[in-house]
């Protein structure tokens, strides 16, 4: 399988990069810079890609490292970046104000529910359930034994269901 051109990679993976970075804790105010940095790394390092069929996983690895560096920088200088989690999702069309409000509320809820999971569980859950990677791809990407990935995913699903049930119970009377 040949490696696609950078332009094709950018068009195919822009929204994936954006969503993944948000779930990895990058604030809205830092998203543009982070996405640009990810694609700069992709552009300069794409020639090192050994398995073109694993491009999505490889890009996620770039996102993960870049987001980690971003979070580390934010901890070192906490006043530098601010933002509201749940906003800033990339879109391909202009939604109506109602659609945008509903989407922001759903994204905020998803973000807050995912934040209840410990990071290792959140990562595997997001990759499999949100980004629709196979468990095998996610395990390879996270450098986990396959059985560990399945175990972590099962535990994450249970914890997520509990978090959803708690949220529904709290909001039942509203």
C-alpha positions in Angstrom: 0.0 0.0 0.0 1.6 3.3 -1.0 1.8 6.2 1.4 -0.8 8.9 0.4 0.4 12.4 -0.3 0.6 14.9 2.6 -2.5 16.8 1.2 -4.5 13.5 1.2 -3.3 12.7 4.8 -4.3 16.2 6.0 -7.8 16.0 4.4 -8.4 12.5 5.6 -7.1 12.9 9.2 -7.7 16.5 10.2 -10.9 15.8 12.2 -9.3 12.7 13.7 -6.3 14.7 14.9 -8.6 17.4 16.3 -10.9 15.0 18.1 -8.1 12.9 19.5 -6.2 15.9 20.8 -9.4 17.2 22.6 -9.9 13.8 24.2 -6.2 13.8 25.3 -6.8 17.0 27.3 -5.7 19.7 25.0 -7.7 22.9 25.6 -9.5 24.7 22.8 -7.1 27.7 23.1 -4.2 25.5 22.2 -5.8 23.3 19.5 -4.8 25.3 16.4 -1.1 25.3 17.4 -1.2 21.6 18.4 -2.9 20.5 15.2 -0.4 22.5 13.2 2.4 20.9 15.1 1.1 17.4 14.6 0.8 17.9 10.9 4.3 19.4 10.7 5.7 16.3 12.4 3.6 14.1 10.0 4.9 16.0 7.0 8.6 15.8 8.1 8.5 12.2 9.3 6.0 10.5 6.9 9.0 9.1 5.0 9.9 7.1 8.1 6.5 5.3 8.1 7.3 1.6 7.8 3.7 0.3 7.5 1.5 2.5 5.3 -1.5 0.4 6.4 -0.9 1.6 10.0 -1.0 5.3 9.1 -3.9 6.1 11.4 -2.2 4.4 14.3 1.1 6.2 13.5 -0.6 9.5 13.4 -2.3 8.8 16.7 1.1 8.2 18.2 2.2 11.6 16.9 -0.9 13.2 18.5 -0.3 11.4 21.8 3.3 12.6 22.1 2.5 16.1 21.0 -0.5 16.4 23.4 1.7 15.1 26.2 4.3 17.8 25.5 1.5 20.3 25.3 0.1 19.3 28.7 3.6 19.3 30.2 4.1 22.8 29.0 0.7 23.9 30.3 1.6 22.5 33.8 4.9 24.4 33.7 3.1 27.6 32.8 -0.6 27.2 33.9 -1.6 30.8 33.0 -0.6 30.5 29.4 -3.5 28.6 28.1 -7.2 28.6 29.0 -10.2 27.1 27.4 -13.5 25.3 27.9 -13.5 21.5 27.4 -16.2 20.3 25.0 -15.9 23.2 22.6 -14.0 23.6 19.4 -14.9 20.5 17.5 -14.0 20.8 13.9 -16.9 20.8 11.5 -17.3 20.6 7.8 -20.5 22.7 7.5 -22.0 25.6 9.4 -24.4 24.2 12.0 -27.4 26.2 13.2 -27.1 27.7 16.6 -29.4 25.0 18.1 -27.4 22.2 16.5 -24.2 23.8 17.8 -25.6 24.1 21.3 -26.8 20.5 21.3 -23.5 19.3 19.9 -21.5 21.3 22.5 -23.7 19.9 25.3 -23.1 16.4 24.0 -19.4 16.9 23.7 -19.2 18.5 27.1 -21.0 15.5 28.6 -18.8 13.0 26.8 -15.7 14.9 27.8 -16.8 15.0 31.5 -17.8 11.3 31.5 -14.5 10.3 29.9 -12.6 12.4 32.4 -14.0 10.1 35.2 -11.9 7.3 33.7 -8.3 6.9 34.6 -6.1 7.9 31.6 -5.1 4.3 30.6 -8.8 3.2 30.4 -9.8 6.5 28.8 -7.2 6.0 26.0 -8.3 2.5 25.1 -12.0 3.4 25.4 -11.6 6.4 23.2 -9.6 4.6 20.5 -12.0 1.7 20.3 -15.4 3.2 21.0 -15.0 6.8 19.7 -12.3 6.5 17.0 -13.5 3.0 16.0 -10.0 1.4 15.9 -10.0 -2.4 16.4 -8.7 -3.6 19.8 -5.7 -5.0 18.0 -4.9 -1.6 16.5 -5.3 0.2 19.8 -3.2 -2.4 21.6 -0.4 -2.0 19.1 -0.7 1.8 19.2 -0.5 1.9 23.0 2.2 -0.8 23.1 0.0 -3.1 25.2 -0.3 -6.9 25.2 -3.6 -7.8 23.5 -5.1 -9.4 26.6 -4.3 -6.3 28.6 -6.0 -4.1 26.1 -9.2 -6.3 26.1 -9.2 -6.3 29.9 -8.6 -2.6 30.2 -11.4 -1.9 27.6 -13.9 -4.2 29.4 -13.1 -2.3 32.7 -13.4 1.0 30.9 -16.7 0.1 29.4 -18.1 -0.9 32.8 -16.8 2.3 34.5 -18.2 4.4 31.6 -21.6 2.7 32.0 -21.6 3.4 35.7 -20.7 7.1 35.0 -23.6 7.4 32.5 -26.0 5.8 35.0 -24.9 8.3 37.7 -25.3 11.2 35.4 -28.8 10.0 34.4 -29.8 9.4 38.0 -28.7 13.0 38.9 -30.6 14.5 36.0 -33.7 12.4 36.2 -35.8 14.9 38.1 -34.6 17.9 36.0 
